[in-house]
Amino acid sequence: MSVGQELLARGPARITRMAWLNGGLYPDLHRPVPIQRLLHGPLGPLLAPLTTERRFAATLRAVLGRPIHDEDVRDLWAAASRANGHRLAPRLLRYIDERRRHAARWTSALEGFPGPTLFVWGPADPISGAHVLTRIRARMPEAQVMELAGPPSVGHYPQLEDPETVAAALTGFLAA
């Protein structure tokens, strides 16, 4: 999200259309889960090495609206923990501060974009779900919104929870 919003702020004329999946587009609406708050805080560097596959899986599943296969969870953990990558979480969570610092500029660029816009959104996301979708609809009424309401509803990772629908929506939108 942060990279996309920065690119949009730097060169909106270079972007012909934009599509977004769940994320913290609005810092004031971002609701990090407890472990994100802990890892983002001063104890983060001490806590990050204690992350296990089991804790990772529990945190991941808590932000999903639909179950995903255990094999997918294992693959995600393997990717996140490769070369002790999970220990970088405190540094990666600096995006929270960056979003706050650039909020006005990034929000203005997002909301002022005149081109075609699509949001493929999982409303069951506790971090950036239905509460963000409400603002998107109010501030960008011309945007296309695909709410993945289910049943069951989709959460924070639409691309994992309903990959076929997300792929079809993005393919159709980008081909238009």
ZADO-1210 file (C-alpha; in nm, 4 decimals, padded with zeros to 6 digits):
<atoms>
<atom x="00.0000" y="00.0000" z="00.0000" code="MET" pos="1"/>
<atom x="00.2649" y="00.2480" z="00.1038" code="SER" pos="2"/>
<atom x="00.4702" y="00.2002" z="-00.2132" code="VAL" pos="3"/>
<atom x="00.1625" y="00.2291" z="-00.4325" code="GLY" pos="4"/>
<atom x="00.0446" y="00.5448" z="-00.2610" code="GLN" pos="5"/>
<atom x="00.3908" y="00.7004" z="-00.2831" code="GLU" pos="6"/>
<atom x="00.4121" y="00.6241" z="-00.6556" code="LEU" pos="7"/>
<atom x="00.0681" y="00.7737" z="-00.7008" code="LEU" pos="8"/>
<atom x="00.1680" y="01.0885" z="-00.5104" code="ALA" pos="9"/>
<atom x="00.4912" y="01.1281" z="-00.7086" code="ARG" pos="10"/>
<atom x="00.3527" y="01.0795" z="-01.0567" code="GLY" pos="11"/>
<atom x="-00.0236" y="01.0485" z="-01.0908" code="PRO" pos="12"/>
<atom x="-00.0034" y="01.1266" z="-01.4638" code="ALA" pos="13"/>
<atom x="00.2053" y="00.8106" z="-01.5145" code="ARG" pos="14"/>
<atom x="-00.0687" y="00.5894" z="-01.3684" code="ILE" pos="15"/>
<atom x="-00.3555" y="00.4959" z="-01.5970" code="THR" pos="16"/>
<atom x="-00.5622" y="00.2936" z="-01.3512" code="ARG" pos="17"/>
<atom x="-00.5278" y="00.1607" z="-01.0003" code="MET" pos="18"/>
<atom x="-00.6514" y="-00.1467" z="-00.8162" code="ALA" pos="19"/>
<atom x="-00.6232" y="-00.2038" z="-00.4429" code="TRP" pos="20"/>
<atom x="-00.6705" y="-00.4965" z="-00.2082" code="LEU" pos="21"/>
<atom x="-00.7185" y="-00.4668" z="00.1684" code="ASN" pos="22"/>
<atom x="-00.4672" y="-00.2432" z="00.3350" code="GLY" pos="23"/>
<atom x="-00.4104" y="00.0603" z="00.5496" code="GLY" pos="24"/>
<atom x="-00.4951" y="00.3323" z="00.3023" code="LEU" pos="25"/>
<atom x="-00.6096" y="00.5545" z="00.5878" code="TYR" pos="26"/>
<atom x="-00.3711" y="00.5605" z="00.8850" code="PRO" pos="27"/>
<atom x="-00.6392" y="00.6866" z="01.1211" code="ASP" pos="28"/>
<atom x="-00.8478" y="00.3762" z="01.0465" code="LEU" pos="29"/>
<atom x="-00.5617" y="00.1254" z="01.0678" code="HIS" pos="30"/>
<atom x="-00.6209" y="-00.1263" z="01.3476" code="ARG" pos="31"/>
<atom x="-00.3035" y="-00.3292" z="01.3974" code="PRO" pos="32"/>
<atom x="-00.3484" y="-00.6621" z="01.5737" code="VAL" pos="33"/>
<atom x="-00.1899" y="-00.6949" z="01.9213" code="PRO" pos="34"/>
<atom x="00.1283" y="-00.8643" z="01.8012" code="ILE" pos="35"/>
<atom x="00.1833" y="-00.5895" z="01.5441" code="GLN" pos="36"/>
<atom x="00.1533" y="-00.3290" z="01.8199" code="ARG" pos="37"/>
<atom x="00.4030" y="-00.5200" z="02.0333" code="LEU" pos="38"/>
<atom x="00.6510" y="-00.5729" z="01.7505" code="LEU" pos="39"/>
<atom x="00.6195" y="-00.2080" z="01.6485" code="HIS" pos="40"/>
<atom x="00.6960" y="-00.0944" z="02.0041" code="GLY" pos="41"/>
<atom x="01.0221" y="-00.0779" z="02.1988" code="PRO" pos="42"/>
<atom x="01.0117" y="-00.4492" z="02.2856" code="LEU" pos="43"/>
<atom x="00.9783" y="-00.5519" z="01.9212" code="GLY" pos="44"/>
<atom x="01.3439" y="-00.6477" z="01.8649" code="PRO" pos="45"/>
<atom x="01.3303" y="-00.8706" z="02.1731" code="LEU" pos="46"/>
<atom x="01.0002" y="-01.0328" z="02.0797" code="LEU" pos="47"/>
<atom x="01.0584" y="-01.0937" z="01.7082" code="ALA" pos="48"/>
<atom x="01.3035" y="-01.3850" z="01.7579" code="PRO" pos="49"/>
<atom x="01.0391" y="-01.5580" z="01.9724" code="LEU" pos="50"/>
<atom x="00.7970" y="-01.5819" z="01.6798" code="THR" pos="51"/>
<atom x="00.7244" y="-01.9428" z="01.5917" code="THR" pos="52"/>
<atom x="00.5348" y="-02.1030" z="01.3069" code="GLU" pos="53"/>
<atom x="00.2496" y="-02.1755" z="01.5472" code="ARG" pos="54"/>
<atom x="00.2238" y="-01.8109" z="01.6614" code="ARG" pos="55"/>
<atom x="00.2543" y="-01.6912" z="01.3040" code="PHE" pos="56"/>
<atom x="-00.0283" y="-01.9237" z="01.1963" code="ALA" pos="57"/>
<atom x="-00.2539" y="-01.8131" z="01.4820" code="ALA" pos="58"/>
<atom x="-00.1993" y="-01.4451" z="01.4011" code="THR" pos="59"/>
<atom x="-00.2566" y="-01.5034" z="01.0308" code="LEU" pos="60"/>
<atom x="-00.5749" y="-01.7000" z="01.0861" code="ARG" pos="61"/>
<atom x="-00.7082" y="-01.4282" z="01.3177" code="ALA" pos="62"/>
<atom x="-00.7193" y="-01.1753" z="01.0323" code="VAL" pos="63"/>
<atom x="-00.8757" y="-01.4076" z="00.7772" code="LEU" pos="64"/>
<atom x="-01.2457" y="-01.4334" z="00.7123" code="GLY" pos="65"/>
<atom x="-01.2131" y="-01.7730" z="00.5433" code="ARG" pos="66"/>
<atom x="-00.9888" y="-02.0657" z="00.6253" code="PRO" pos="67"/>
<atom x="-00.6887" y="-02.1343" z="00.4070" code="ILE" pos="68"/>
<atom x="-00.5010" y="-02.4622" z="00.3676" code="HIS" pos="69"/>
<atom x="-00.2417" y="-02.5559" z="00.6285" code="ASP" pos="70"/>
<atom x="00.0070" y="-02.6041" z="00.3445" code="GLU" pos="71"/>
<atom x="-00.0399" y="-02.2399" z="00.2415" code="ASP" pos="72"/>
<atom x="00.0215" y="-02.1267" z="00.5992" code="VAL" pos="73"/>
<atom x="00.3391" y="-02.3375" z="00.6121" code="ARG" pos="74"/>
<atom x="00.4562" y="-02.1872" z="00.2823" code="ASP" pos="75"/>
<atom x="00.3936" y="-01.8353" z="00.4090" code="LEU" pos="76"/>
<atom x="00.5858" y="-01.9091" z="00.7291" code="TRP" pos="77"/>
<atom x="00.8724" y="-02.0583" z="00.5266" code="ALA" pos="78"/>
<atom x="00.8895" y="-01.7411" z="00.3195" code="ALA" pos="79"/>
<atom x="00.8627" y="-01.5068" z="00.6186" code="ALA" pos="80"/>
<atom x="01.1179" y="-01.6930" z="00.8297" code="SER" pos="81"/>
<atom x="01.3723" y="-01.7677" z="00.5565" code="ARG" pos="82"/>
<atom x="01.7139" y="-01.6435" z="00.6632" code="ALA" pos="83"/>
<atom x="01.5531" y="-01.5321" z="00.9921" code="ASN" pos="84"/>
<atom x="01.3362" y="-01.2838" z="00.8057" code="GLY" pos="85"/>
<atom x="01.0732" y="-01.2947" z="01.0807" code="HIS" pos="86"/>
<atom x="01.3220" y="-01.1121" z="01.3029" code="ARG" pos="87"/>
<atom x="01.2867" y="-00.8098" z="01.0737" code="LEU" pos="88"/>
<atom x="00.9239" y="-00.7529" z="01.1700" code="ALA" pos="89"/>
<atom x="00.9988" y="-00.4529" z="01.3964" code="PRO" pos="90"/>
<atom x="01.1769" y="-00.2789" z="01.1092" code="ARG" pos="91"/>
<atom x="00.9096" y="-00.3721" z="00.8564" code="LEU" pos="92"/>
<atom x="00.6390" y="-00.2340" z="01.0838" code="LEU" pos="93"/>
<atom x="00.7908" y="00.1113" z="01.0459" code="ARG" pos="94"/>
<atom x="00.5413" y="00.1414" z="00.7629" code="TYR" pos="95"/>
<atom x="00.2933" y="00.2419" z="01.0343" code="ILE" pos="96"/>
<atom x="00.4999" y="00.5529" z="01.1084" code="ASP" pos="97"/>
<atom x="00.5541" y="00.6229" z="00.7377" code="GLU" pos="98"/>
<atom x="00.1806" y="00.6103" z="00.6717" code="ARG" pos="99"/>
<atom x="00.1167" y="00.8586" z="00.9516" code="ARG" pos="100"/>
<atom x="00.3950" y="01.0888" z="00.8318" code="ARG" pos="101"/>
<atom x="00.2698" y="01.0911" z="00.4715" code="HIS" pos="102"/>
<atom x="-00.1031" y="01.0577" z="00.5450" code="ALA" pos="103"/>
<atom x="-00.2184" y="01.3896" z="00.4019" code="ALA" pos="104"/>
<atom x="-00.0131" y="01.3593" z="00.0827" code="ARG" pos="105"/>
<atom x="-00.0970" y="00.9944" z="00.0197" code="TRP" pos="106"/>
<atom x="-00.4664" y="01.0326" z="00.0982" code="THR" pos="107"/>
<atom x="-00.4936" y="01.3359" z="-00.1270" code="SER" pos="108"/>
<atom x="-00.3252" y="01.1491" z="-00.4132" code="ALA" pos="109"/>
<atom x="-00.5491" y="00.8466" z="-00.3664" code="LEU" pos="110"/>
<atom x="-00.8743" y="01.0380" z="-00.3429" code="GLU" pos="111"/>
<atom x="-00.7823" y="01.2826" z="-00.6193" code="GLY" pos="112"/>
<atom x="-00.6863" y="01.0217" z="-00.8779" code="PHE" pos="113"/>
<atom x="-00.9084" y="01.0828" z="-01.1830" code="PRO" pos="114"/>
<atom x="-00.8609" y="00.7468" z="-01.3542" code="GLY" pos="115"/>
<atom x="-01.0376" y="00.4144" z="-01.3185" code="PRO" pos="116"/>
<atom x="-01.0097" y="00.2727" z="-00.9687" code="THR" pos="117"/>
<atom x="-01.0990" y="-00.0674" z="-00.8277" code="LEU" pos="118"/>
<atom x="-01.1086" y="-00.1870" z="-00.4692" code="PHE" pos="119"/>
<atom x="-01.1316" y="-00.5634" z="-00.4161" code="VAL" pos="120"/>
<atom x="-01.2049" y="-00.5743" z="-00.0461" code="TRP" pos="121"/>
<atom x="-01.2529" y="-00.8276" z="00.2292" code="GLY" pos="122"/>
<atom x="-01.4901" y="-00.6718" z="00.4830" code="PRO" pos="123"/>
<atom x="-01.4141" y="-00.9289" z="00.7568" code="ALA" pos="124"/>
<atom x="-01.0623" y="-00.7908" z="00.7943" code="ASP" pos="125"/>
<atom x="-01.0162" y="-00.6623" z="01.1519" code="PRO" pos="126"/>
<atom x="-00.7193" y="-00.4468" z="01.0462" code="ILE" pos="127"/>
<atom x="-00.8581" y="-00.2658" z="00.7429" code="SER" pos="128"/>
<atom x="-01.1935" y="-00.4162" z="00.6540" code="GLY" pos="129"/>
<atom x="-01.5487" y="-00.2858" z="00.6389" code="ALA" pos="130"/>
<atom x="-01.4639" y="00.0284" z="00.8361" code="HIS" pos="131"/>
<atom x="-01.2170" y="00.1315" z="00.5620" code="VAL" pos="132"/>
<atom x="-01.4593" y="00.0345" z="00.2874" code="LEU" pos="133"/>
<atom x="-01.7140" y="00.2769" z="00.4327" code="THR" pos="134"/>
<atom x="-01.4710" y="00.5655" z="00.3871" code="ARG" pos="135"/>
<atom x="-01.3661" y="00.4505" z="00.0409" code="ILE" pos="136"/>
<atom x="-01.7274" y="00.4524" z="-00.0728" code="ARG" pos="137"/>
<atom x="-01.7917" y="00.7949" z="00.0790" code="ALA" pos="138"/>
<atom x="-01.4799" y="00.9666" z="-00.0555" code="ARG" pos="139"/>
<atom x="-01.4429" y="00.7905" z="-00.3903" code="MET" pos="140"/>
<atom x="-01.7978" y="00.7266" z="-00.5105" code="PRO" pos="141"/>
<atom x="-01.6838" y="00.6836" z="-00.8721" code="GLU" pos="142"/>
<atom x="-01.4545" y="00.3940" z="-00.7831" code="ALA" pos="143"/>
<atom x="-01.5546" y="00.0361" z="-00.8533" code="GLN" pos="144"/>
<atom x="-01.5851" y="-00.1661" z="-00.5331" code="VAL" pos="145"/>
<atom x="-01.5980" y="-00.5424" z="-00.5197" code="MET" pos="146"/>
<atom x="-01.6855" y="-00.6371" z="-00.1641" code="GLU" pos="147"/>
<atom x="-01.6024" y="-01.0013" z="-00.1003" code="LEU" pos="148"/>
<atom x="-01.8821" y="-01.0473" z="00.1494" code="ALA" pos="149"/>
<atom x="-01.9276" y="-01.4208" z="00.1093" code="GLY" pos="150"/>
<atom x="-02.0616" y="-01.6159" z="00.2808" code="PRO" pos="151"/>
<atom x="-01.8256" y="-01.6528" z="00.4397" code="PRO" pos="152"/>
<atom x="-01.6840" y="-01.3049" z="00.4198" code="SER" pos="153"/>
<atom x="-01.3213" y="-01.2453" z="00.3177" code="VAL" pos="154"/>
<atom x="-01.0667" y="-01.0895" z="00.5538" code="GLY" pos="155"/>
<atom x="-00.7253" y="-00.9219" z="00.5281" code="HIS" pos="156"/>
<atom x="-00.5796" y="-01.1335" z="00.2465" code="TYR" pos="157"/>
<atom x="-00.8353" y="-01.1575" z="-00.0367" code="PRO" pos="158"/>
<atom x="-00.5698" y="-01.3007" z="-00.2703" code="GLN" pos="159"/>
<atom x="-00.5284" y="-01.5996" z="-00.0343" code="LEU" pos="160"/>
<atom x="-00.8878" y="-01.6386" z="00.0759" code="GLU" pos="161"/>
<atom x="-01.0598" y="-01.6088" z="-00.2619" code="ASP" pos="162"/>
<atom x="-00.7869" y="-01.6145" z="-00.5271" code="PRO" pos="163"/>
<atom x="-01.0135" y="-01.6991" z="-00.8205" code="GLU" pos="164"/>
<atom x="-01.2481" y="-01.4055" z="-00.7600" code="THR" pos="165"/>
<atom x="-00.9597" y="-01.1649" z="-00.7011" code="VAL" pos="166"/>
<atom x="-00.7800" y="-01.2799" z="-01.0166" code="ALA" pos="167"/>
<atom x="-01.0964" y="-01.2473" z="-01.2251" code="ALA" pos="168"/>
<atom x="-01.1705" y="-00.9006" z="-01.0879" code="ALA" pos="169"/>
<atom x="-00.8170" y="-00.7737" z="-01.1494" code="LEU" pos="170"/>
<atom x="-00.7899" y="-00.9325" z="-01.4926" code="THR" pos="171"/>
<atom x="-01.1183" y="-00.7824" z="-01.6057" code="GLY" pos="172"/>
<atom x="-01.0391" y="-00.4405" z="-01.4626" code="PHE" pos="173"/>
<atom x="-00.6877" y="-00.4211" z="-01.6041" code="LEU" pos="174"/>
<atom x="-00.7977" y="-00.5421" z="-01.9475" code="ALA" pos="175"/>
<atom x="-01.0741" y="-00.2811" z="-01.9766" code="ALA" pos="176"/>
</atoms>
